[in-house]
């Protein structure tokens, strides 16, 4: 997705985030990626010596806290970050997706799932309260 600055600013505003140059740059990198990115991946794509590690971590934390992005553990237990954007708009129910992990390229992709595809994980009669769920699919892209 080629993200215009106006579009990126609108995304930040709609998620009640202050618009900063760092947030715009990070959002652009994430919006233009087809897969989830690690902190290192984002750093390399930013190619910006002005953005330090701590600022990037804080930016990613702000994105995840407001629901603009989510994080998922990679196969090697690093955090990967992806935007909750469907059709380039913030998703209303962004937790309804699966993670596809490619065994060839090690990329993690977020895939939407339909309500018919959801299966109960635990019966309510067992007394468990499900607060979140995660679907991980493995294969090759």
N, C-alpha and C positions, 0 to 999 in steps of 0.2 A: 504494500500500500504506500503510495506516495503521499505523505502527510504534509499538508500546508500548515504554516504557522498559525493561521487563523483557526483551523480545525483543531490543532493541538491545544491552543488557548481555550477553546470552547470545551474540550474534554476536561481540562484542568478545572475550569470554572464550574462545570456541571458536577464535578466530584468535590466541590468546596475546597479546592487546593489553591494556594497562592501561586500565581504564575511567576516563575523564576527562569532565568536562562538555563540553569542546570536541569530543572524539571522538563523544560521544553526539549532539550537535547536528548535526555534519557528517554522521554516519551516517544520521540521521533525514532530512535534506535529500536525501541521495543515494538512500535507500531509497524515498522518496516520488516520485522523478522517474522518468518513463517513458523518458527519454533521457539520454545522456551529458551531463555538465555541465562547463563551464569553471570555472577558479578564480573568475572574475568572477561567473558564474552562481550559484555556491555562496555567494559573499560577499553578493550581493543577496538571495538567499533566506534566508540566516542573519539578515540585518538586525540584526546584533549588533556594536556598537562595541567590545566587549570582546575580540573575536577579531581579532588583527592578521594581516597577510599572511603573515608568517613562520610563525606558529603554524598557519595553515591549510595552507601548503605542507608543513610537517613532518607534519601529520596525514594529508594525502593521500599523502605519501611512505611513511608507516608502513602505510597501507592497501594501497598497491601492493606494498610490500616483502613483506608477509606473504601476499599473494594474495587479500585481501579485495576489492580493486578492481584495475582495470587502467586504463591510460591509452592514448589513441589520438590521433594528430594529426588536427586538424580540417582542412577544406579550406583555411583561412587560416593553417595551421601553428601554431595554438594547441593546447595539450594539453586534452583532454577526459577526464573521469574517470567511470567507471561501476562499480557494484558487481558482483561475481561472485556474484550471488544468483539461483538458479533455484528457483522455488516458495518463495521467501523463506528459503532455506537456503544456506549457503556451498556452492558447486559443487565437486564432486570433480575435474572436469576442465574448468576454466573457460576454457581457451584455445580450446575448440572452439565458436567462434561467429563470426558474420559481423558486419560493421558496415554498416548501411544508412544512407546519407547522403541526406536529402531535399533535392532541388534547390529546393523551394518555401520551406520553413521553415528550412533549414540545420541542422536537428537531426540528430544521429547516434544511431541506435538499435542496440542489441546484439540480434542474432537468433541463436537456437540453430541449429546445423546437425547433421544426423544423420550417422552414420558412413558411410552409403551416398552422401551428397552430397560427401564428401571426395574430391578428386582429387589424385594425386601431382603435386607441383610440379616436381620434378626427378628424373630417373631416378637410382637408386643407382649405376648403372654409370658415371655421369659423375664419381663421386668426391666429390660434394658431401654435406655432412652438414647436414641441416635441423634447426635448434634451435628455431625457432618459425615460425609462418606467420600471415598475415593475409588475410582476405577482405573486400573493400570493394565494396559494391553501391551503385549510384546510381539514383535515381528520385524519385518523389513519394509522400508518405504520404497 
